[in-house]
Amino acid sequence: MTSSTTPNPLSYKDAGVDIDAGDALVERIKPLAKKTLREGVLAGIGGFGALFEVPKRYQEPVLVSGTDGVGTKLKLAFEWNMHDTVGIDLVAMSVNDVLVQGAEPLFFLDYFACGKLDVDTAARVIGGIAKGCEQSGCALIGGETAEMPGMYPPGEYDLAGFAVGAVEKTKILSGATIQSGDVVLGLASSGVHSNGFSLVRKCIERAGTAAPHSFQGVPFKQAIMEPTRLYVKNVLAALAVHPIKALAHITGGGLLENIPRVLPEGLAAHLTQGSWPQSELFAWLQATAGIDNFEMNRTFNNGIGMVVVIDAAHASACADMLRAAGETVYAIGHIAPRGDGTAVTITAP
């Protein structure tokens, strides 16, 4: 004769997923998202889908979408317990990409995944996302928080972001009108932004206790983790006044691989090394890694986070307007025939 026993009941919480913690996070997020509300939002956080109406001021709106993450910069956020600004990075990486088409970012969605949800940490991260949305004028209208036991080491998480913008069909920036003689302006970055961090982390490891305490008065860790600059509002204002021909967001691949993405066939950007200063942070990275100028300009933004291509007649006025709005702007080169050369050259003055 056999006997059977009823196993102890297992709840979702026993399996590692805390629904109550997820609900608590949603309540923490709601007031943050509310600060980002703008025209067009019909329904935001809490529904199965977020609703957004393209503003009626657009006559022939074309939607522009972008998605990105923060990369291995997150490893330093975990190690240094610095979670407040990686959300700004997440927003910036997508909205700056949308911007280069000439588009105004309209709304943003985020994906936050972890093994075990820590409400305080998640709230700090999403607080940064909301801040980035607020600073770039787009609404945080939805997202997903995924608690997946066993998928991530304790204390770690991953992020992905999704931005949607709109631009008038007649005002899409394609770079098609770029011609020889146009000026290349560089807008300063705020630091490393969110690319090249696998090498940054190697440099930190190599330097060990010999790493500097600060860069230009900013504490070491703060300088390394400085969030990606949001160029949206200032560049959109300049686009409304000046005939900008193209924009390039300087991300993975640096100046050497991002500028060619907006150049017509047969043209090249000739940049002058030294026309913008190298910060103490980038000088330290270059020296610690032991890499040449070519590799620096292909791995990092190296001080230039956004490139503007405009005809020479309007370049000075455009630069002045961007400076007045708070951007640091340098004339870093010009457009010329490519010939048998590469799409981007950076030469000594």
C-alpha positions in Angstrom: 0.0 0.0 0.0 1.4 3.4 -1.0 0.7 6.7 0.6 0.9 10.1 -1.0 1.7 13.4 0.5 0.6 16.8 -0.7 3.7 19.1 -1.3 3.8 22.4 0.4 2.2 25.0 -1.8 4.6 27.2 -3.7 3.8 30.9 -4.4 5.3 33.1 -7.1 7.2 34.9 -4.3 8.7 31.5 -3.2 9.9 31.2 -6.8 11.7 34.5 -6.5 9.2 37.0 -8.0 7.7 39.5 -5.7 4.5 40.9 -7.2 4.1 43.3 -4.2 7.5 44.8 -4.8 6.6 45.3 -8.5 3.4 47.1 -7.5 5.3 49.3 -5.0 7.7 50.3 -7.8 4.9 51.3 -10.1 3.5 53.6 -7.4 7.0 55.1 -7.0 7.2 55.6 -10.8 3.9 57.3 -11.4 4.7 60.7 -9.9 8.1 60.7 -11.8 6.4 59.9 -15.1 3.7 62.6 -14.4 6.5 65.2 -14.5 7.3 64.3 -18.1 3.7 64.7 -19.5 3.4 66.7 -22.7 1.0 67.4 -25.5 -0.1 64.1 -27.2 -0.2 61.9 -24.1 -3.6 60.2 -23.9 -2.8 57.4 -21.5 0.4 56.6 -19.7 1.8 54.4 -17.0 -0.4 51.5 -15.8 -2.3 50.4 -19.0 -1.5 47.5 -21.2 -0.4 50.0 -23.9 0.4 53.7 -23.8 -1.5 56.0 -26.1 0.0 59.0 -27.8 -1.5 61.3 -30.4 0.9 63.0 -32.8 0.5 66.8 -32.2 -1.8 68.4 -34.7 0.8 71.1 -35.5 2.5 68.5 -37.7 1.2 68.5 -41.3 3.0 65.5 -42.7 4.5 63.8 -39.7 7.0 61.0 -40.1 7.7 58.9 -37.1 11.3 58.2 -36.2 12.2 55.5 -33.7 15.3 54.5 -31.8 16.4 52.0 -29.3 19.6 51.5 -27.2 21.0 50.5 -23.9 23.7 51.7 -21.5 26.2 48.9 -22.1 28.9 47.9 -19.7 28.8 51.3 -18.0 26.2 49.4 -15.8 29.0 47.3 -14.4 30.5 50.4 -12.8 27.1 51.5 -11.6 26.8 48.1 -9.7 30.3 48.2 -8.4 30.2 51.9 -7.2 26.5 51.9 -6.2 25.8 54.8 -8.6 22.4 54.3 -10.1 21.0 57.8 -10.3 22.3 58.8 -13.7 22.4 55.7 -15.9 18.7 56.4 -16.6 19.7 59.7 -18.2 22.3 57.8 -20.3 19.5 55.4 -21.4 17.3 58.2 -22.6 20.1 60.2 -24.2 21.4 57.3 -26.3 18.0 57.0 -28.0 16.7 60.6 -28.2 20.0 61.9 -29.5 19.8 59.3 -32.3 16.2 60.3 -33.1 17.3 63.9 -33.1 19.8 63.4 -35.9 17.0 62.8 -38.3 15.7 66.3 -37.4 13.0 64.7 -35.2 11.5 66.0 -32.0 11.3 63.1 -29.4 7.7 62.5 -28.4 7.7 59.6 -26.0 9.9 57.0 -24.4 9.5 53.5 -23.0 12.0 51.6 -20.8 12.8 48.0 -20.0 14.3 47.2 -16.6 15.3 43.6 -16.0 16.7 42.0 -12.9 17.0 38.8 -11.0 15.5 40.1 -7.8 13.8 43.5 -7.7 15.2 46.0 -5.3 12.6 48.8 -5.3 14.9 51.5 -4.1 17.6 50.8 -6.7 15.0 50.5 -9.5 13.4 53.8 -8.4 16.7 55.5 -8.6 17.3 54.2 -12.1 13.9 55.1 -13.3 14.1 58.5 -11.6 17.1 59.1 -13.9 15.0 58.0 -16.9 12.3 60.4 -16.0 14.8 63.2 -15.5 16.3 62.5 -19.0 12.8 62.5 -20.5 12.0 65.8 -18.8 15.2 67.4 -20.0 14.6 66.3 -23.6 10.9 67.2 -23.7 9.6 63.7 -24.3 7.0 61.8 -22.2 7.8 58.6 -20.2 4.6 56.8 -21.0 5.3 53.2 -20.4 7.8 50.4 -19.9 8.4 46.9 -18.4 9.9 45.8 -15.2 10.9 42.2 -15.4 11.9 40.2 -12.4 13.6 37.0 -13.6 15.2 34.8 -10.8 18.4 33.2 -12.0 18.9 35.4 -15.0 21.1 38.0 -13.4 23.6 38.0 -10.6 22.4 39.5 -7.3 22.5 43.3 -7.4 22.7 43.5 -11.2 20.1 44.6 -13.8 19.9 45.5 -17.5 18.3 48.4 -19.3 16.9 49.1 -22.7 15.1 52.2 -24.0 12.9 53.0 -26.9 12.2 56.5 -28.2 9.7 57.7 -30.8 9.9 61.1 -32.4 8.3 63.0 -35.3 9.6 65.3 -38.0 7.8 67.0 -40.9 8.4 65.0 -44.1 9.9 68.0 -45.8 12.4 68.6 -43.0 14.0 65.2 -42.6 17.7 65.5 -42.3 19.4 63.0 -44.7 22.7 64.7 -45.5 21.8 64.7 -49.2 22.4 68.4 -49.6 25.9 68.3 -48.0 28.6 69.7 -50.4 32.2 70.5 -50.5 33.1 73.6 -48.4 30.4 73.0 -45.7 31.6 73.4 -42.2 31.7 70.7 -39.5 30.9 71.9 -36.0 31.5 69.8 -33.0 29.3 70.0 -29.8 31.3 69.0 -26.7 30.4 65.8 -24.9 29.9 65.7 -21.1 32.5 62.9 -20.8 32.7 59.3 -22.0 28.9 59.1 -22.4 27.9 55.5 -22.8 30.4 54.0 -25.3 33.8 52.4 -24.9 33.3 51.3 -21.3 34.7 47.9 -21.8 38.0 49.7 -22.4 37.3 52.3 -19.6 36.9 49.4 -17.1 40.2 47.9 -18.3 41.9 51.2 -17.8 40.6 51.5 -14.3 41.7 47.9 -13.5 45.2 48.6 -15.0 45.6 51.9 -13.0 44.5 50.4 -9.7 45.3 52.7 -6.8 47.4 54.9 -9.1 44.2 56.2 -10.8 43.7 60.0 -10.4 41.5 61.3 -7.6 39.8 63.7 -9.9 39.6 65.2 -13.4 39.5 69.0 -13.6 38.2 69.2 -10.1 35.5 66.5 -10.6 35.9 63.4 -8.4 37.1 60.4 -10.4 34.0 58.2 -10.2 31.7 61.1 -10.8 33.7 62.1 -13.9 33.6 58.5 -15.3 29.9 58.2 -14.7 28.9 61.6 -15.9 25.7 61.0 -18.0 25.4 61.4 -21.7 24.6 64.9 -22.7 21.1 65.6 -24.0 21.4 67.8 -27.1 17.7 67.7 -28.0 16.3 71.1 -27.0 19.2 73.2 -28.0 19.7 71.5 -31.4 16.0 71.6 -32.2 15.9 75.3 -31.5 18.9 75.8 -33.9 17.2 73.6 -36.5 14.2 75.9 -36.5 16.4 78.9 -37.4 19.4 77.7 -39.3 19.7 75.5 -42.4 21.6 72.6 -40.8 22.2 69.9 -43.4 23.1 66.9 -41.2 23.7 65.8 -37.6 25.8 62.8 -36.4 25.5 61.4 -32.8 29.0 60.3 -31.8 28.5 56.9 -30.2 30.2 53.5 -30.7 32.8 53.9 -33.4 33.6 57.5 -32.5 34.1 60.3 -35.0 35.6 58.0 -37.6 32.6 55.7 -38.0 29.6 57.9 -37.2 30.2 61.0 -39.4 30.4 58.8 -42.6 26.8 57.6 -41.9 25.5 61.0 -43.0 27.9 61.9 -45.8 26.9 61.5 -49.5 29.0 59.3 -51.7 32.2 61.0 -52.8 32.5 63.4 -49.9 34.7 63.3 -46.8 35.0 65.2 -43.5 38.4 66.6 -43.0 38.9 67.3 -39.3 41.8 69.1 -37.6 43.2 67.5 -34.5 43.5 70.0 -31.7 40.6 72.2 -33.0 38.9 71.0 -29.8 40.6 70.3 -26.5 41.2 66.9 -25.1 40.0 66.7 -21.5 42.1 65.3 -18.6 39.8 62.3 -18.6 40.3 61.4 -22.2 44.0 62.1 -22.0 44.2 59.7 -19.0 42.3 57.0 -20.9 44.6 57.4 -23.9 47.7 57.3 -21.8 46.6 54.4 -19.6 45.4 52.3 -22.6 48.5 53.2 -24.6 46.5 53.9 -27.8 47.1 56.3 -30.6 44.9 59.2 -31.8 43.3 57.0 -34.5 42.1 54.5 -32.0 41.0 57.2 -29.5 38.8 58.7 -32.2 37.4 55.4 -33.2 36.7 54.0 -29.7 35.5 57.1 -27.8 33.7 60.4 -28.6 37.0 62.0 -27.4 35.3 65.2 -26.4 32.7 65.6 -29.3 29.3 64.2 -28.7 27.3 65.6 -31.6 28.4 66.9 -35.0 26.6 69.5 -37.1 27.2 70.0 -40.8 26.1 73.4 -42.2 27.1 75.6 -45.1 29.9 78.1 -44.3 27.7 81.1 -44.7 25.5 80.1 -41.7 28.1 78.2 -39.5 29.1 81.2 -37.3 25.6 82.3 -36.5 24.5 78.7 -35.8 27.5 78.2 -33.5 26.7 81.4 -31.7 23.1 80.4 -31.1 24.1 77.0 -29.7 26.7 78.6 -27.5 24.2 81.1 -26.2 21.9 78.1 -25.3 24.7 76.5 -23.3 26.5 74.2 -25.7 30.3 74.3 -26.1 30.9 74.5 -29.8 34.0 74.1 -31.9 34.6 74.5 -35.7 36.4 71.1 -36.1 36.7 70.7 -39.9 35.1 71.0 -43.3 33.7 68.8 -46.1 35.8 68.1 -49.2 35.8 65.6 -52.1 36.8 62.1 -50.9 38.9 61.0 -53.8 40.8 57.9 -52.9 40.8 58.7 -49.2 38.7 57.7 -46.3 35.4 59.3 -45.3 36.9 61.0 -42.3 40.4 62.2 -41.9 41.8 63.8 -38.7 45.1 65.6 -39.3 47.4 67.8 -37.4 46.9 71.6 -37.9 
